[in-house]
Amino acid sequence: MLIRELLSNPVAGIPDIEPDLDPLRSTWLLHECQVLDIRINALRSTVAVLLEQRAAFDSLKGNTGIIVMRGIRSVHWEVIGSVPGSLTAWVVVGATVAAGSEGFEMSIGLSPSARLTGVAEIIEYYAVDANIGLIIPDYMEASNSEILSTVATWESAAVPVERSSLHSGQY
């Protein structure tokens, strides 16, 4: 399957993550992941975040993670200060998920100095093994083609490993 296929509808048949190892319930597990891309689909009221997981904690399965927020109420990307450069490894330094009056509120703190927040009725997390190899690119040294061939994109082929979801009224 292609990673983008996870954005259309929830995918059944993928094993559930154990609660102790679920990045939606223990958000410290996302620390050291890198945000590669964010996609907004206004027609489906969906926001998706593509994560590089190879530098993250060992307890995460899969080399790539996808957070899908369905029934999105709001989304906000904020860079505090100047934008670092054309290619930036936005590293997760903090993340929270909390039940609110309009659904789930997710906040992801990033280094260098950025924050992604969103409120949605449903939040899903998918761990996948994308066909990208073992080496994390050096954004300062690698060419654009080298980077694109060694990180996941929405068009990357991937095998789902496990999943988690939170629905309004749950948590």
C-alpha positions as CSV (number, residue, x, y, z in Angstrom):
1,M,0.0,0.0,0.0
2,L,1.0,3.6,-0.4
3,I,1.2,5.8,2.7
4,R,-1.4,8.2,1.3
5,E,-4.0,5.4,1.3
6,L,-4.1,5.7,5.2
7,L,-5.6,9.2,4.9
8,S,-8.8,8.3,3.0
9,N,-10.5,6.0,5.5
10,P,-9.4,4.2,8.7
11,V,-7.7,0.9,7.7
12,A,-8.9,-2.3,9.3
13,G,-6.9,-5.5,9.9
14,I,-3.8,-3.8,11.4
15,P,-2.9,-5.0,14.8
16,D,-3.6,-2.6,17.7
17,I,-0.8,-1.2,19.7
18,E,-0.5,-2.2,23.3
19,P,-1.7,0.8,25.5
20,D,1.7,1.1,27.3
21,L,3.4,1.5,23.9
22,D,0.8,3.8,22.2
23,P,2.1,7.2,21.2
24,L,-1.4,8.6,21.5
25,R,-1.6,7.6,25.2
26,S,2.1,7.9,26.1
27,T,3.2,10.9,24.0
28,W,6.8,10.8,25.2
29,L,7.2,7.9,22.8
30,L,7.1,10.5,19.9
31,H,10.2,12.3,21.3
32,E,13.0,12.4,18.7
33,C,10.7,11.7,15.8
34,Q,10.9,14.2,12.9
35,V,7.9,15.8,11.2
36,L,8.5,15.3,7.5
37,D,5.2,16.6,6.1
38,I,1.8,17.8,7.0
39,R,-1.2,17.3,4.7
40,I,-4.6,19.0,5.0
41,N,-7.5,17.5,3.1
42,A,-10.3,20.1,3.4
43,L,-12.9,17.9,1.6
44,R,-12.4,15.1,4.2
45,S,-11.8,17.5,7.2
46,T,-8.5,15.6,7.7
47,V,-5.0,16.6,8.7
48,A,-2.2,14.1,8.6
49,V,1.4,14.3,9.9
50,L,4.1,12.2,8.4
51,L,6.8,11.2,11.0
52,E,10.4,9.9,10.6
53,Q,10.8,7.4,13.4
54,R,14.2,5.9,12.9
55,A,15.9,8.3,15.4
56,A,13.1,7.9,18.0
57,F,12.9,5.6,21.0
58,D,13.4,1.9,20.4
59,S,9.9,1.1,21.6
60,L,8.3,2.4,18.4
61,K,7.7,-0.1,15.7
62,G,8.1,0.9,12.1
63,N,10.4,3.4,10.5
64,T,7.6,5.8,9.7
65,G,4.6,7.0,11.7
66,I,1.4,8.7,10.5
67,I,-0.9,10.7,12.7
68,V,-4.3,11.2,11.1
69,M,-6.8,13.7,12.7
70,R,-10.3,13.2,11.3
71,G,-13.2,15.6,11.8
72,I,-10.7,18.4,12.3
73,R,-11.9,21.5,14.1
74,S,-8.7,23.4,13.9
75,V,-5.0,23.1,13.0
76,H,-2.2,25.5,13.6
77,W,1.5,25.5,12.7
78,E,3.6,28.1,14.4
79,V,7.3,28.8,14.0
80,I,8.6,31.0,16.8
81,G,11.4,33.3,15.6
82,S,13.0,33.0,12.2
83,V,12.6,30.0,9.9
84,P,15.8,28.0,10.2
85,G,16.4,27.2,6.5
86,S,15.1,25.4,3.4
87,L,15.5,21.9,4.9
88,T,14.9,21.5,8.6
89,A,14.7,18.5,10.8
90,W,11.7,19.4,12.9
91,V,12.3,17.1,15.9
92,V,9.5,16.3,18.4
93,V,10.5,17.5,21.9
94,G,7.0,17.3,23.5
95,A,3.6,16.0,22.6
96,T,0.3,15.9,24.4
97,V,-3.2,14.6,23.6
98,A,-6.1,15.6,25.8
99,A,-9.9,15.2,25.6
100,G,-11.7,18.5,25.1
101,S,-15.2,19.8,24.6
102,E,-14.8,19.6,20.7
103,G,-12.8,16.4,20.5
104,F,-9.2,15.6,21.1
105,E,-6.6,18.4,21.4
106,M,-3.1,17.4,20.2
107,S,-0.1,19.6,20.6
108,I,3.4,18.7,19.3
109,G,6.3,20.8,20.3
110,L,9.2,20.8,17.9
111,S,12.8,21.9,17.8
112,P,13.9,24.3,16.5
113,S,11.1,26.4,18.1
114,A,7.8,25.4,16.4
115,R,4.5,24.0,17.5
116,L,1.8,22.0,15.7
117,T,-1.7,21.9,17.3
118,G,-5.0,20.5,16.2
119,V,-8.4,19.6,17.5
120,A,-10.3,16.7,15.9
121,E,-13.1,14.2,16.6
122,I,-10.8,11.2,15.9
123,I,-7.0,10.8,16.1
124,E,-5.3,7.8,14.6
125,Y,-1.7,6.7,14.7
126,Y,-0.2,4.2,12.2
127,A,3.3,2.7,12.4
128,V,4.5,1.5,9.0
129,D,7.6,0.1,7.5
130,A,8.2,2.3,4.4
131,N,10.6,1.2,1.7
132,I,13.3,3.8,2.6
133,G,16.3,1.9,3.9
134,L,18.2,2.2,7.2
135,I,20.1,5.5,6.8
136,I,18.7,8.8,8.0
137,P,19.9,11.5,5.6
138,D,22.1,14.4,6.7
139,Y,20.0,17.4,5.6
140,M,23.1,19.6,5.6
141,E,25.2,17.4,3.4
142,A,22.8,15.3,1.2
143,S,21.3,16.4,-2.1
144,N,17.6,16.8,-2.5
145,S,17.4,13.6,-4.5
146,E,19.3,11.7,-1.8
147,I,17.0,13.1,0.9
148,L,13.9,12.2,-1.1
149,S,15.1,8.7,-1.7
150,T,15.8,8.0,2.0
151,V,12.8,9.4,3.8
152,A,9.1,8.5,3.5
153,T,6.7,10.5,1.4
154,W,2.9,10.2,1.0
155,E,3.7,8.2,-2.2
156,S,6.1,5.7,-0.5
157,A,5.2,2.0,-0.5
158,A,4.7,0.8,3.1
159,V,3.6,-2.2,5.1
160,P,1.4,-1.3,8.1
161,V,2.8,-2.7,11.4
162,E,0.3,-1.5,14.1
163,R,-2.3,1.2,14.8
164,S,-4.1,3.1,17.5
165,S,-7.1,5.4,17.5
166,L,-9.0,7.7,19.9
167,H,-12.6,8.6,19.2
168,S,-14.7,11.3,20.9
169,G,-16.1,10.1,24.1
170,Q,-13.2,7.7,24.7
171,Y,-9.8,8.1,26.6
